[in-house]
Amino acid sequence: MVKSTPRLYEVDPYKHSFKARIVNAIGRGVYRAAIILNETYFLPGGCGQRCDKGIIASPNGRLIVDEVYSEKGIIYHVGKFEGRMFPGDHVDCRIFWPRREGTLRVNTGGILIYVALKNILGDTISFDKIIIDGDYRGRLSIKGVVGKNVIREIEHYVNKFIEEKMEIKTSTISRLDEGLERGLSKRDIESFVEYFTHRFKIKPSDLRSIEISGTIIPQYVITFKNSGEVGRINITNIKKRLFSRDTIISYTLKPTVVTHSK
């Protein structure tokens, strides 16, 4: 049994067809099963993120994946199975790309908004989560107060990022304390540890960072690798959560064409 499933989607979020090996297969009632792979590009759900869907096929059966989640670092692929599938089987895996593309689009939009807010408000705010409401709609939850008076300033920042087609750089930081040396704020590192632990049910030993236009933040979610792939962003609402200092920023995205054949 693997102690933790390697999350390959963090390195290559465009990959939607890959080969793997079944580590374990667990029955989940009539014609349903959960499969653990030795490594995966399937994105698990949780903390506002929707999971990937797709198919895992072996020589003698297949699993139609409709749920993916993480428990103590192990990623479970759950769905309806046909035929027979056993530990040790080599499998071909396909992720439903239009759904993944929508996830990348909404996540990238939310991260660009967060980077804009960091430029405007600094460390008075920190990341909570991105909630995916559809392929072109999302909500960014922020710890801290953000007023409606900054809507136009946020839109100016994010759409400038998009127009300039900025590279979204990612890198691995082997130790959490090394993040401070790389330019991450203490508050961002703390919010990443809280987010990661809540989502994957395991504490992180390292982290990946994102850099956009000189601003460095933890890689909370997977994104496109170029800001120009997003499409135009409109902020539709900013509201304070009841009984807290948290803020919810709702946004929509105008579609753009992205084609990846991996």
Secondary structure, DSSP 8 states (H G I E B T S, - for coil): --SS--BGGGT-TT--EEEEEEEEEEE-STTEEEEEESSB-----BTTB----EEEEETTEEEEEEEEEEETTEEEEEEEEEE---TT-EEEEEE-HHHHHHHHHHHHHHHHHHHHHHHHHGGG-EEEEEEE-SSSEEEEEEES---GGGHHHHHHHHHHHHHTT-B-EEEEESSTTHHHHHT--HHHHHHHHHHHHHHHSS--SSEEEEEETTEEEE--S---SBGGGS--EEEEEEEE-TTSSEEEEEEEE---------
